[in-house]
Amino acid sequence: MITVDKAIFTIGVAAKMLDIHPRTLRIYEKEGLIRPIRRGKWRYFNMDDIKWVECLRGMIHEGGISIAAIKKLLIYTPCWNIADCSFEKRKQCTAFMSSGLVPRKIEIDAVEPAARKAGGNAAA
């Protein structure tokens, strides 16, 4: 069974999912904003690509940012700063979650013995 994170779609299916023309996806690829999987002349998109194109479309159409400006801005800052994503939306974003910028929960059990040991040595 194919899971959502492993699913791949042809350019036609991806375009229908996004309600855009396949040419738009080709333009984004030509501009270097997306890199679909290539097998010969075929392009394949995964769910991360679909989410990224949705974000791009929001920046372009709702934010009024040109493709050239997005390309330039991405050199200096991550996409979530450009799109001004809420933390809730960022938590669903694979780029944000894999960036290492998400605070990790500190295991209390691992910290307490070290704190006790340090505290115990100071009292001794």
Secondary structure as the mmCIF struct_conf table of DSSP 4:
data_model
#
loop_
_struct_conf.conf_type_id
_struct_conf.id
_struct_conf.beg_label_comp_id
_struct_conf.beg_label_asym_id
_struct_conf.beg_label_seq_id
_struct_conf.end_label_comp_id
_struct_conf.end_label_asym_id
_struct_conf.end_label_seq_id
TURN_TY1_P TURN_TY1_P1 VAL A 4 LYS A 6
STRN STRN1 ILE A 8 THR A 10
HELX_RH_AL_P HELX_RH_AL_P1 ILE A 11 LEU A 18
TURN_TY1_P TURN_TY1_P2 ASP A 19 ASP A 19
BEND BEND1 ILE A 20 ILE A 20
HELX_RH_AL_P HELX_RH_AL_P2 PRO A 22 LYS A 30
TURN_TY1_P TURN_TY1_P3 GLU A 31 GLY A 32
BEND BEND2 LEU A 33 LEU A 33
STRN STRN2 ILE A 37 ARG A 39
TURN_TY1_P TURN_TY1_P4 GLY A 40 LYS A 41
STRN STRN3 TRP A 42 ASN A 46
HELX_RH_AL_P HELX_RH_AL_P3 MET A 47 ARG A 57
HELX_RH_PI_P HELX_RH_PI_P1 GLY A 58 GLU A 62
BEND BEND3 GLY A 63 GLY A 63
HELX_RH_AL_P HELX_RH_AL_P4 ILE A 67 TYR A 76
BEND BEND4 THR A 77 THR A 77
HELX_RH_AL_P HELX_RH_AL_P5 CYS A 79 ALA A 83
TURN_TY1_P TURN_TY1_P5 ASP A 84 ASP A 84
HELX_RH_AL_P HELX_RH_AL_P6 PHE A 87 LYS A 91
TURN_TY1_P TURN_TY1_P6 GLN A 92 GLN A 92
HELX_RH_AL_P HELX_RH_AL_P7 THR A 94 MET A 97
TURN_TY1_P TURN_TY1_P7 SER A 98 GLY A 100
BEND BEND5 VAL A 102 VAL A 102
HELX_LH_PP_P HELX_LH_PP_P1 PRO A 103 GLU A 107
HELX_RH_AL_P HELX_RH_AL_P8 ILE A 108 ALA A 123
#
